[in-house]
Amino acid sequence: MKFGIDTLRDFDNSSKKEWLLTNGLGGFAASTIIGTNTRRYHGLLIASFNPPTERELILSKLNEVLIIDGEEFPLSTDVTGDFISGGLKYQQAFIYDLLPTFVYRIKDVTVEKKLALIYGSNSIVIIYKIKSLKSHAKIKIAPLVNMRDYHQLNHKSQLKFEKSYSNGCLKLVDTKSGKEINIQTNIPIYEEVKDCYFENMTYQVEKDRGLDFSEDHYIPIIYDELILPGEENNIWFYITTEDRKCVDGFAEVLKEEERQKKVSLECPFSDDFSQKLFRSALQFITKRATTNAKTIIAGYPWFADWGRDTMISFTGITLCTGRFDDAREILHTFASYEREGLLPNTFPDDGKLPFYNTVDASLWFFEACYKYLKYTNDRDFLDRELLPVLLDIVEFYRKGTLYNIYMDKDFLLSAGDVDTQLTWMDAKADGKPVTPRYGKCVEINALWYNALKIVAELCKDKIQVANEYETMANSVKDSFEKSFAKVNNGLYDVVRVDFIDEAIRPNQIIAASLSFPVIHGELAKTVVDIVWDKLYTPFGLSTLSEDSLGYRGIYTGGPLDRDLSYHQGTTWTWLIGHFITAFIRVYGRSDNTIDTAKELLKPLEDHMNEGCLLNISEIFDGSWPHTPRGCFAQAWSVAEVLRCLCEDVRGNQ
């Protein structure tokens, strides 16, 4: 990808195009194509001290000023209050191949800057190539450092470091935590500065989200490099939280480029869209230190690994990309955390014990395990590590477990109470669920039927056990249609003794999209038609039909406003995968249905060039123009698009 002057100098446009690099630990680097940090989560190094959690902003950016014949030209573009610094007008290009590259030109001097996050390390390398035809010039480079939880903001009174310099390495020690930042460079000349800060960096996205939106960064030192006419200056910076030495920054960047090229060669797809999805998918696979195994980050910039998100993302992120070893580790990670039939909902950023407040993570685990077996035929691992956990889950759900999760007399699952929110529609306002879905939920019972069918299939060599689960599944299927089917109008969303939720929501599509769908024939076709007519948008499915009471089509404002609209009309991309699966299943696989599916995915292919480059956002506004919102890179958005493209459009089951 390459963006030129026309795009870059339109600040409103260019400041919304973002890029992302990840390091396989949960750490990342992210900003905009003009280098303006518009979020608290933007920075050149967000390190993960307990992978994939305990993430902290280490390096906000490097600020550069080019001096030509005594005249100063800022290369950095920053927003402070209402002022935008002038670097934008000197940027000639942003190039995103394997790594992000910024190109500036002032008079006869060209500056090219490239960034490489080092995989498996909390380290970043920034390299510069500077050429001058005839001018005498100098570049001044100032690192803007910090040390704070990536959700928080810091001000200069909170930025306290002990500073020491030896053998070309600047060491900064945060006086509160004792954590270190080491800065190395091949520039020998520097200016000592004292009590120097970049003040009032303003984050427009945070302002729009109704949050605190400005902070300060510490400047420990300023580096100077002379540029002589006719010469090329090659400069590198190596910034890390680790006790690592760098001999040659250019060699480190080359090594990272070679690693990425090698990964790209492993891509099993030939078309551009799938290759982008492949590249995006791999950045969500990270290490979890507590199990010393792989896990899946739910979304960048602010999510860690969530049980539900991991299981929904699992097939697209690991199996469709051929990452079978990673897939095995991820299943091992979550299986090892099973407690009383439940898998973790979230792992806190502070590294403490996980929360188990979810009914569906365990049920999606069955689908992930079954798909793993279908893709790998690794029955040994499944029998040894996964099947005992699957059987435990079924027994706990059948007899009853935490959060009032139990199988009722009609064999349907009921979960939660008025104060809990155990499904994926989990937003709360003032401590209360916005979309209270306790009782019997449509997708939970579709997943329950699917789980019982899967264990029956896996236990078919034990005829009596298999028959028991098959009988339970058939009972669920009979009760499901009696309880959830409307007359010629799809499925109810939630059923309780005293309440039936008739709102048209997308959860019903899950009943027709799983490996073992609980509905078939005309009922399944009716569900697909209702969802398409009432909930489809170009970027996914809306969470509530526009003609429903309580519909909120724009996800904006402060935290309360956003929580109120999160599942009341907002579009979610991950659901498009299940919609396409169900659509092709009920209408039959033909040239016409395949072409239709491709057309449904085209807006998302275009989006990968518009939002966070090579990524798909978490959510979009339900109403036109369907502005992207939420996380700028979401695992299940990418995963479900890739999965349905592989399994349904191409037919690679």
Secondary structure, 3 states (H helix, E strand, C coil): CEECHHHHCCHHHHCCCEEEEECCCCCEEEEECCCCCCCCCCEEEEEEEECCEEEEEEEEEEEEEEEECCEEEECCCCEECCEECHHHHHEEEEEECCCEEEEEEECCEEEEEEEEECCCCCEEEEEEEEEECCCCEEEEEEEEEEEEECCCCCCHHHCCEEEEEECCEEEEEECCCCCEEEEEECCCEEEECCCCEEEEEECHHHHHCCCCCEEEEECCEEEEEEECCCCEEEEEEEEECCCCCCCCHHHHHHHHHHHHHHHHHCCCCCCHHHHHHHHHHHCCEEEECCCCEEEECCEECCCCCEHHHHHHHHHHHHHCCCCHHHHHHHHHHHHCCCECCECCCECCCCCCCCECCCCCHHHHHHHHHHHHHHHHCCHHHHHHHHHHHHHHHHHHHHHCEHHHEEECCCCCEEECCCCCCCCCCCCEECCEECCCCCEEEHHHHHHHHHHHHHHHHHCCCCHHHHHHHHHHHHHHHHHHHHHHECCCCCECCEEECCEEECCCCHHHHHHHCCCCCCCCHHHHHHHHHHHHHHCEECCEEECCCCCCCCCCCCCCCCHHHHHHHCCCCCEECHHHHHHHHHHHHHHCCCHHHHHHHHHHHHHHHHHCCCCECCCCCCEECCCCCCCEECCCEEHHHHHHHHHHHHHHHCCCC
